[in-house]
Amino acid sequence: MTTPPFTVERIDHVVFRVADIERTLAFYRAVLGCEVARRRDDLGLVHLRAGASMIDLVAVDGPLGRKGGAAAGAEGRNVDHLCLRIEPFDAEALAAHLARHGVAPLGPPGNNFGAEGVGPSLYFCDPDGNVVELKGPSER
């Protein structure tokens, strides 16, 4: 078994696909005390601060949410992906490590917003089709 070229530090964020983004936003604000860190209404996306991590809400009928299929139920998933904050983020080492395990990235590395701000990330699927994002440090 090969050792990964990084160490997982924590969960950066989790993304929930929701039927009514405003209702769910109100719930997380009132019940958990989460505050909005950023809104991307053009994508149907709200980033909520949850301590050192983030909870992202994606409207199932928005541009991002439609990619996940139907709303949660027998034919649709509710969780979009799991994001793990890693250190270091070396795109070439990550690609080589994934390839050794027969895993192909879903695309090239990109810069995405997370708990620490905008930073590099890479997406791939686990054996069950769940999407995993590896996220590096933010660009300060």
RODRENVEX-34460 format. One record per residue (C-alpha): residue number from 1; residue in one letter; x, y, z. Coordinates in steps of 0.1 Angstrom, whole numbers, plus 5000, padded with zeros to 4 digits. Layout:
N
<rec><n>NUM</n><res>A</res><u>X</u><v>Y</v><w>Z</w></rec>
...
This chain:
140
<rec><n>1</n><res>M</res><u>5000</u><v>5000</v><w>5000</w></rec>
<rec><n>2</n><res>T</res><u>5014</u><v>5034</v><w>4990</w></rec>
<rec><n>3</n><res>T</res><u>5014</u><v>5064</v><w>5014</w></rec>
<rec><n>4</n><res>P</res><u>4995</u><v>5094</v><w>5001</w></rec>
<rec><n>5</n><res>P</res><u>5016</u><v>5125</v><w>4993</w></rec>
<rec><n>6</n><res>F</res><u>4995</u><v>5146</v><w>5017</w></rec>
<rec><n>7</n><res>T</res><u>4979</u><v>5145</v><w>5052</w></rec>
<rec><n>8</n><res>V</res><u>4942</u><v>5150</v><w>5058</w></rec>
<rec><n>9</n><res>E</res><u>4938</u><v>5179</v><w>5083</w></rec>
<rec><n>10</n><res>R</res><u>4900</u><v>5181</v><w>5086</w></rec>
<rec><n>11</n><res>I</res><u>4867</u><v>5183</v><w>5067</w></rec>
<rec><n>12</n><res>D</res><u>4867</u><v>5216</v><w>5049</w></rec>
<rec><n>13</n><res>H</res><u>4830</u><v>5216</v><w>5039</w></rec>
<rec><n>14</n><res>V</res><u>4800</u><v>5195</v><w>5031</w></rec>
<rec><n>15</n><res>V</res><u>4775</u><v>5203</v><w>5004</w></rec>
<rec><n>16</n><res>F</res><u>4738</u><v>5196</v><w>5009</w></rec>
<rec><n>17</n><res>R</res><u>4713</u><v>5197</v><w>4979</w></rec>
<rec><n>18</n><res>V</res><u>4681</u><v>5213</v><w>4992</w></rec>
<rec><n>19</n><res>A</res><u>4646</u><v>5217</v><w>4978</w></rec>
<rec><n>20</n><res>D</res><u>4640</u><v>5252</v><w>4993</w></rec>
<rec><n>21</n><res>I</res><u>4673</u><v>5271</v><w>4999</w></rec>
<rec><n>22</n><res>E</res><u>4657</u><v>5300</v><w>5018</w></rec>
<rec><n>23</n><res>R</res><u>4639</u><v>5276</v><w>5042</w></rec>
<rec><n>24</n><res>T</res><u>4670</u><v>5255</v><w>5048</w></rec>
<rec><n>25</n><res>L</res><u>4691</u><v>5287</v><w>5052</w></rec>
<rec><n>26</n><res>A</res><u>4667</u><v>5300</v><w>5079</w></rec>
<rec><n>27</n><res>F</res><u>4669</u><v>5266</v><w>5097</w></rec>
<rec><n>28</n><res>Y</res><u>4707</u><v>5265</v><w>5098</w></rec>
<rec><n>29</n><res>R</res><u>4709</u><v>5301</v><w>5109</w></rec>
<rec><n>30</n><res>A</res><u>4682</u><v>5298</v><w>5136</w></rec>
<rec><n>31</n><res>V</res><u>4689</u><v>5263</v><w>5149</w></rec>
<rec><n>32</n><res>L</res><u>4727</u><v>5261</v><w>5146</w></rec>
<rec><n>33</n><res>G</res><u>4737</u><v>5298</v><w>5145</w></rec>
<rec><n>34</n><res>C</res><u>4754</u><v>5295</v><w>5112</w></rec>
<rec><n>35</n><res>E</res><u>4760</u><v>5328</v><w>5093</w></rec>
<rec><n>36</n><res>V</res><u>4763</u><v>5334</v><w>5056</w></rec>
<rec><n>37</n><res>A</res><u>4799</u><v>5336</v><w>5045</w></rec>
<rec><n>38</n><res>R</res><u>4791</u><v>5341</v><w>5008</w></rec>
<rec><n>39</n><res>R</res><u>4762</u><v>5338</v><w>4984</w></rec>
<rec><n>40</n><res>R</res><u>4763</u><v>5327</v><w>4947</w></rec>
<rec><n>41</n><res>D</res><u>4728</u><v>5332</v><w>4936</w></rec>
<rec><n>42</n><res>D</res><u>4739</u><v>5327</v><w>4900</w></rec>
<rec><n>43</n><res>L</res><u>4747</u><v>5291</v><w>4910</w></rec>
<rec><n>44</n><res>G</res><u>4720</u><v>5286</v><w>4936</w></rec>
<rec><n>45</n><res>L</res><u>4747</u><v>5283</v><w>4963</w></rec>
<rec><n>46</n><res>V</res><u>4750</u><v>5296</v><w>4998</w></rec>
<rec><n>47</n><res>H</res><u>4781</u><v>5291</v><w>5019</w></rec>
<rec><n>48</n><res>L</res><u>4775</u><v>5290</v><w>5057</w></rec>
<rec><n>49</n><res>R</res><u>4802</u><v>5294</v><w>5083</w></rec>
<rec><n>50</n><res>A</res><u>4800</u><v>5264</v><w>5107</w></rec>
<rec><n>51</n><res>G</res><u>4829</u><v>5270</v><w>5132</w></rec>
<rec><n>52</n><res>A</res><u>4861</u><v>5263</v><w>5113</w></rec>
<rec><n>53</n><res>S</res><u>4843</u><v>5245</v><w>5085</w></rec>
<rec><n>54</n><res>M</res><u>4816</u><v>5253</v><w>5060</w></rec>
<rec><n>55</n><res>I</res><u>4781</u><v>5240</v><w>5052</w></rec>
<rec><n>56</n><res>D</res><u>4772</u><v>5248</v><w>5016</w></rec>
<rec><n>57</n><res>L</res><u>4735</u><v>5247</v><w>5005</w></rec>
<rec><n>58</n><res>V</res><u>4728</u><v>5241</v><w>4968</w></rec>
<rec><n>59</n><res>A</res><u>4693</u><v>5245</v><w>4954</w></rec>
<rec><n>60</n><res>V</res><u>4683</u><v>5213</v><w>4936</w></rec>
<rec><n>61</n><res>D</res><u>4666</u><v>5235</v><w>4909</w></rec>
<rec><n>62</n><res>G</res><u>4697</u><v>5257</v><w>4905</w></rec>
<rec><n>63</n><res>P</res><u>4726</u><v>5254</v><w>4880</w></rec>
<rec><n>64</n><res>L</res><u>4747</u><v>5233</v><w>4904</w></rec>
<rec><n>65</n><res>G</res><u>4719</u><v>5214</v><w>4919</w></rec>
<rec><n>66</n><res>R</res><u>4705</u><v>5202</v><w>4886</w></rec>
<rec><n>67</n><res>K</res><u>4737</u><v>5183</v><w>4880</w></rec>
<rec><n>68</n><res>G</res><u>4729</u><v>5160</v><w>4909</w></rec>
<rec><n>69</n><res>G</res><u>4696</u><v>5148</v><w>4895</w></rec>
<rec><n>70</n><res>A</res><u>4662</u><v>5148</v><w>4912</w></rec>
<rec><n>71</n><res>A</res><u>4658</u><v>5160</v><w>4948</w></rec>
<rec><n>72</n><res>A</res><u>4666</u><v>5136</v><w>4976</w></rec>
<rec><n>73</n><res>G</res><u>4646</u><v>5104</v><w>4973</w></rec>
<rec><n>74</n><res>A</res><u>4648</u><v>5071</v><w>4957</w></rec>
<rec><n>75</n><res>E</res><u>4663</u><v>5086</v><w>4925</w></rec>
<rec><n>76</n><res>G</res><u>4684</u><v>5115</v><w>4938</w></rec>
<rec><n>77</n><res>R</res><u>4712</u><v>5121</v><w>4963</w></rec>
<rec><n>78</n><res>N</res><u>4711</u><v>5148</v><w>4989</w></rec>
<rec><n>79</n><res>V</res><u>4749</u><v>5152</v><w>4996</w></rec>
<rec><n>80</n><res>D</res><u>4768</u><v>5166</v><w>4967</w></rec>
<rec><n>81</n><res>H</res><u>4804</u><v>5159</v><w>4978</w></rec>
<rec><n>82</n><res>L</res><u>4828</u><v>5156</v><w>5007</w></rec>
<rec><n>83</n><res>C</res><u>4857</u><v>5180</v><w>5008</w></rec>
<rec><n>84</n><res>L</res><u>4889</u><v>5171</v><w>5028</w></rec>
<rec><n>85</n><res>R</res><u>4915</u><v>5199</v><w>5035</w></rec>
<rec><n>86</n><res>I</res><u>4949</u><v>5184</v><w>5027</w></rec>
<rec><n>87</n><res>E</res><u>4985</u><v>5196</v><w>5031</w></rec>
<rec><n>88</n><res>P</res><u>5004</u><v>5200</v><w>5009</w></rec>
<rec><n>89</n><res>F</res><u>4985</u><v>5204</v><w>4976</w></rec>
<rec><n>90</n><res>D</res><u>5008</u><v>5192</v><w>4949</w></rec>
<rec><n>91</n><res>A</res><u>4987</u><v>5186</v><w>4918</w></rec>
<rec><n>92</n><res>E</res><u>5012</u><v>5164</v><w>4900</w></rec>
<rec><n>93</n><res>A</res><u>5017</u><v>5142</v><w>4931</w></rec>
<rec><n>94</n><res>L</res><u>4980</u><v>5140</v><w>4937</w></rec>
<rec><n>95</n><res>A</res><u>4974</u><v>5129</v><w>4900</w></rec>
<rec><n>96</n><res>A</res><u>5001</u><v>5103</v><w>4903</w></rec>
<rec><n>97</n><res>H</res><u>4988</u><v>5089</v><w>4936</w></rec>
<rec><n>98</n><res>L</res><u>4952</u><v>5087</v><w>4922</w></rec>
<rec><n>99</n><res>A</res><u>4965</u><v>5070</v><w>4890</w></rec>
<rec><n>100</n><res>R</res><u>4983</u><v>5044</v><w>4911</w></rec>
<rec><n>101</n><res>H</res><u>4950</u><v>5035</v><w>4926</w></rec>
<rec><n>102</n><res>G</res><u>4931</u><v>5035</v><w>4892</w></rec>
<rec><n>103</n><res>V</res><u>4913</u><v>5067</v><w>4900</w></rec>
<rec><n>104</n><res>A</res><u>4909</u><v>5094</v><w>4874</w></rec>
<rec><n>105</n><res>P</res><u>4902</u><v>5131</v><w>4885</w></rec>
<rec><n>106</n><res>L</res><u>4869</u><v>5145</v><w>4873</w></rec>
<rec><n>107</n><res>G</res><u>4888</u><v>5174</v><w>4857</w></rec>
<rec><n>108</n><res>P</res><u>4919</u><v>5195</v><w>4861</w></rec>
<rec><n>109</n><res>P</res><u>4926</u><v>5211</v><w>4895</w></rec>
<rec><n>110</n><res>G</res><u>4908</u><v>5244</v><w>4900</w></rec>
<rec><n>111</n><res>N</res><u>4905</u><v>5272</v><w>4925</w></rec>
<rec><n>112</n><res>N</res><u>4874</u><v>5270</v><w>4947</w></rec>
<rec><n>113</n><res>F</res><u>4860</u><v>5287</v><w>4978</w></rec>
<rec><n>114</n><res>G</res><u>4860</u><v>5268</v><w>5011</w></rec>
<rec><n>115</n><res>A</res><u>4863</u><v>5274</v><w>5048</w></rec>
<rec><n>116</n><res>E</res><u>4897</u><v>5292</v><w>5045</w></rec>
<rec><n>117</n><res>G</res><u>4889</u><v>5311</v><w>5013</w></rec>
<rec><n>118</n><res>V</res><u>4898</u><v>5304</v><w>4977</w></rec>
<rec><n>119</n><res>G</res><u>4924</u><v>5277</v><w>4971</w></rec>
<rec><n>120</n><res>P</res><u>4933</u><v>5248</v><w>4948</w></rec>
<rec><n>121</n><res>S</res><u>4911</u><v>5216</v><w>4947</w></rec>
<rec><n>122</n><res>L</res><u>4908</u><v>5184</v><w>4928</w></rec>
<rec><n>123</n><res>Y</res><u>4877</u><v>5162</v><w>4925</w></rec>
<rec><n>124</n><res>F</res><u>4873</u><v>5124</v><w>4920</w></rec>
<rec><n>125</n><res>C</res><u>4848</u><v>5096</v><w>4927</w></rec>
<rec><n>126</n><res>D</res><u>4850</u><v>5069</v><w>4953</w></rec>
<rec><n>127</n><res>P</res><u>4840</u><v>5033</v><w>4942</w></rec>
<rec><n>128</n><res>D</res><u>4803</u><v>5040</v><w>4950</w></rec>
<rec><n>129</n><res>G</res><u>4803</u><v>5072</v><w>4929</w></rec>
<rec><n>130</n><res>N</res><u>4805</u><v>5096</v><w>4958</w></rec>
<rec><n>131</n><res>V</res><u>4824</u><v>5127</v><w>4949</w></rec>
<rec><n>132</n><res>V</res><u>4855</u><v>5136</v><w>4970</w></rec>
<rec><n>133</n><res>E</res><u>4873</u><v>5169</v><w>4968</w></rec>
<rec><n>134</n><res>L</res><u>4908</u><v>5174</v><w>4980</w></rec>
<rec><n>135</n><res>K</res><u>4914</u><v>5210</v><w>4989</w></rec>
<rec><n>136</n><res>G</res><u>4947</u><v>5227</v><w>4995</w></rec>
<rec><n>137</n><res>P</res><u>4955</u><v>5259</v><w>5014</w></rec>
<rec><n>138</n><res>S</res><u>4938</u><v>5292</v><w>5006</w></rec>
<rec><n>139</n><res>E</res><u>4956</u><v>5318</v><w>4985</w></rec>
<rec><n>140</n><res>R</res><u>4959</u><v>5346</v><w>5010</w></rec>
